[in-house]
Amino acid sequence: KEHSRERFRSSLGCIYRNGDLFEEAEKLKADVAQKIIEVEEKISTVANESSIAEAELTALEADAKSLHNAVKELAEQLEFIKISDIRGALDSITKYFQMSLEAEKRANASVLLPGSLVEQSAEMRLEVESLINETAAAFQETQEEHSRLLDELAGKLQSLDLAEVSEKVCGSPPGSSCADSPCGGLSCQTEDGGKKCGGPGCEGLVTVASTAWQKAIDFDRDILSALAEVEQLSKMVLEAKQRADEAKQNAQDIFLKTNATKEQVDRSNKDLRNLIHQIRDFLMKDGADLDSIEAVANEVLNLEMPSTPEQLQTLADNIRERVESLSDVETVLQQSAGDIARAKALLDEAKKASKSAMDVKVTADMVRQALEEAGRAQTTAEDAIKLAEKDIEGTQGLLASIASEASSVEDRLGNATLRIAELEKDVETLRQKAATNAEDIKAAEENIAVVDRTTA
């Protein structure tokens, strides 16, 4: 109870303290709000005072301007009053006379004194005149030479015949006009104001260049098309390579399973040989009694062979089916070979297109880039073809090895089946002999018993 009371009192103390904090916060909030209101009132008062001061400043500026105008008017009136008075007029005359003397001194200094501006100007004028006199003769000679050259160029221009140049450039025959010649000329224009030079059927440089440019565009288009086909065939070669890899992996799995089966058959044959050898050694012993022979025969018949003839035949059939399933691998390899042949044909076409484009000797950047891309595509496709051919050769070798191993295993399985059948026949014969011997022994015992009874 005391502990609970202490906790209750401490809780009440915390509540009271929190209540005091809330009250202080409310008071602080009220004080801040009051100060904000006071600041806003001061700002409003300052704004009003600023407006009043601005109006007063405007009025003062107007008063100052009017005062300046009044002072200016008073100065003019004062000057007029001074002039109207004899003494004031004399002072003004003296003042202006002094100013005139100073101006005369400055004018004389700029004209009469040594090194004045007028003297410098005269010296400079003399220098310019001497330079003009010195260069006038050279200038006249240069001008005459230029005039002579211009006259010669004008004569050459008048005698110049552009018919031969027009024939080489545009293909127009000599002496034909712009309207009559379909090939036009250097100065010919169409009805729309465009140039008329060259065209279909013309043998000028313009037509040759246009034809070469069009051939370059066609070659570029053919190269791009060949590149697209090469890329498609590269994908096909890659897919064929993947299928060949899958076929190779399947063949590898079949090879491993065949080896495992071969090892199992070898172990079974080895155990069978050991068993036959032991039975033969046992039967060849002279001291073997009939009960032991019968027990051995029963044990051999009850013995579970590593693989029954039916199981061995089933295993041989499975191997044969797996080997026959390798025909799908051969189909994949044939498809891959066909894809490779097609890729080689397209590579030959791309090489022919590249050779034709090189014969045209077009220096356009697009054609050069297309040729470079064609070369890279050819190299890539050739590498892919070589790799696929290597994979196909390796897979074919592996298939041949698997087929050989499968044939060998099948032969061994056949031999093992024959051996097991012969062993079963031998065991059955041995069992029959044991049964016959047991019957003979039983008959002999009966005869012995009859003889004993008779003699008794």
C-alpha positions, 0 to 999 in steps of 0.5 A: 500500500505504501508503495502504491501511495508513493507511485500515486503521489509521484503521478500527481506531482507529474500531472501538476508539473505538466499542468504548470508547464501548460500554463506557462506555455499558454502565458508565453503564447499570449505574450508572443501574440501581444508582442506581434500585435504591438509590432504590427501596430508599430509597422502600420505607424511607421508606414503612415509616417513614411507616407507623410515624410514622402509627401513632405519631401515632395513638397520640399523638392518643389519649394527648393526648385521654386527657390532656385528659380527665384535666386536665378531671377534675382541674379539676373536682376542684380546684373541688370542693376549693376549695368544700369549703374555707371560704377557697376557698368565699369566693373563689368567692362573691366571684368569682360576686358580682362577675360578678352585679354586672357582669350587673346593670350591663349589664341596667340599661344596656339598660333604664334608661339614656337611649337603651337598647334598651327605650326604643327599642323603646317609641318604635318601638311608639308610631310603629307604633301611630300609623301604624296609626291613620292608615291604618286608615280609608283601608284600611277604605274601600278594603276596602269599595269592593273588596267592593262591586265584587266583589258587582257582578261576582258579580251580573253573572256570575250574569245573564250569558247565554253562549248568544249567544256560544256560538252565534257561536263553536261554532254551537250553537242557543240553548237546546240542551244539550251532549248534544243539540247536535252543535256543543257549546258553550263549556263542553261536553266530550266523553266523553274530557274534551276540549272539544266546540265546532264541527264539520262542519255548524256555522256557528261561528267555530271551524268557519270557522277550521278550514275556512280553515286546512284550505283554507290547507293544501290551497292550500299543498299545491297551490302546492308541487305547482305549484312542483314542476311549474314546477321540472320544466318549468324543467328541460324549458325548459332542456333545450329551450334546450340543444337549440335552442342545439345546433340553432343551432350546427348551423345555424351550421356548415351556414351556414359550410359553405354560405358556403365552398361558395359562395366555392369556386363563385364562384372556379370561375365566375370562373376559368371566365369568365376561361378562356372569355374567353381562349379566345374572344379567342384564337379571334377572332384572325386570325393563329391557325394550326391547330396553335395552335388544336389545342394550345389545344383539347387544353390545354382538354380536358386542363385539370382544372376546379376542379369537375367536373359530377359533383362539383358535382352531388354538392356540391349534393346534400350541401347539399340533404341538409344543408338537409333535415336542418334539419327535425330542428332544426324538430322541436326548436323545435316541442318547445321551443314545446310545452314553453313553452306547457305552462310558461305554462299551469302558470304561469297555474295557479300564479298562480290558486292564488296569487290564491286563497291571497291571497283567503283572507288566511291569515297563516301563515308557511308559506303566505307562504313558499310564495307568495314561492317561487311568485313567484320560480319564476314570474319564473324560468320567465318569464325562461327562456321569454322567453330560449327564445323569443328563441333560437327566433326567432333560430334560425328566422331563421338557418334561413331565411337558410341555406335562401335561401343554399342555394337561391342556391348550388344555382342557381349550381351549376346554372348553372355545370354548364350553362356547363361542359357548353356549354364542353365542347361548344364545345371538342369542336366546336373539336377536331373543326374542328381535326381536319377542318382538319388532314385538309383540309390533309393532303389539300391537301398530298397533292394538291399532292404529286400535282400536283408529281409530275405536273408533274415 
